[in-house]
Amino acid sequence: MPWQSLTVLVVDDDPSVRLAMGALLQELGCTVLSADSTDRALQVTQNQNPDLLLSDVRLRGTDNGIDVVAALRQRFPGLPALLVSGETAPEVLSKLERTYLNLIHKPVSLNSLKNAIGELITKEKTTA
């Protein structure tokens, strides 16, 4: 996979998590954009098109990763998206499964991130 050609938007309200996730992605050779909310994600992508969205499920206030995906897919239809969560509550996990969005659990390692993105990109190519 040509990681160097991927621009990934990381959305997380925790600056240290955004930095850590960005570092993992840069280690793979990706270009990283970052935002802390749905609104900021829309601002960041006004002049830059992401190839992939990576968003935490829980953001500040009522903002959440599912809303980020919906908003960005209005601008970029079919944008591959991956949710990241530390959630363990069965009712929350069940709700996330019903969104049909790919989910990766925290803590995120380089290998788990690489595998999840690889599967997502491969799936998007085969369904396009």
N, C-alpha and C positions, 0 to 999 in steps of 0.2 A: 504494500500500500504506500502510495506517495504521500507520506505524512507532511512533507514540506509544502505541499500544495493546499493543505487544509487550514482554513481560518475558523477557529472555534470561539464562540461567544460563551463565556462563563458568567453565570448569574448566581450570586450568593450575597447575602447581606452581611456576612462576616468577612472583613478585609483579609484576615489571615488565611481563611479557607480559599478565597479567590486567589491570593498569592501562591498558596501551595498547589492548587489545581493548575494554575497557570504555569508554574514551574514544571509540573509533570508533563503538561502538554508541550511546553517548549523543549523539554528533554526529547520528546518524540519528533521535534522539528516543526510543530504547528505554529501558526501565527495566532496569537491570543488577543481577543477583545474581552473587556470585562465590564460588568454592571452590577449594581446592588439592588435593582428593582425592575419591574416591568417597564415603567416609564423611562428609566435610564437606559434599559436595553433597546428601547425604540429610538432613543436619541443617538446612542452609539452606532446603531446600524443605519442611520440616515444616509451616510455616504460610504458605508462598507457592508458588503454582503457576506454574512457568515455561511460556511458550508455545513456547520453543525452547531447545535445549541446544547449546552450542558448546564442545567439549572438545578439548584437545591429545591427541594419540595417546599420547605418552610422559609418564607422570607418575612420581612418586617410587616407588622400589622396584619391586614387581611390579604396582603399580596402573597402569591404562591407560585410555584413552578408550573403548575397546570395553566394558570393565567398567562404566564410568560410564553409558554408554548403556543397557546391560542393566539395571542397578540402578534407574535412574530410570524406565525404561519399565515396570518392575514396579509402580511407584507411579503413574505417569502413562502408561497404555497409549497407544501411538501418538504419543508425544511426538516432534516433529520434531527431528532431531539432525544436527549438522554436525561432522565431525572436522577438526582443523587439524593439519598435520604439516609438518615440515621434512625428512622422510625422502626419500632419493633411492635407497636400495638396492632393486633390483628385487624381491627376495624379500619385503621388507617391504611394498612397494607392492602386490604380488600378493596378499598376505594381506589387506591392507586392502580391496582390490577385492572379495574373496570375502565380506566382511561386508555388502556391499550398502548401506553407509552412505555418505552424501555426504562428499566430502573436498575441502578447500581447502588449497592449499600456501602455506607461509610463504615470503617475507614477505607478510603480508596487507595489501592496500590497502583503502581505503574502498570503491572501486568493485567490487573482487573480492568483498568481504564483502557488499555490497549486492546484487550479482547472485546470489551463492550463496544468500543468505537468501531473496531474491525467488523463485528457482527452487524452493527447498525448500518454501516456504509455498504456492506455486501448485500444486506437485505433491501436497502433502498435501491441499489442498482438492479437487482433482480425483479423488483416490483415496478420499476419505472418503465 
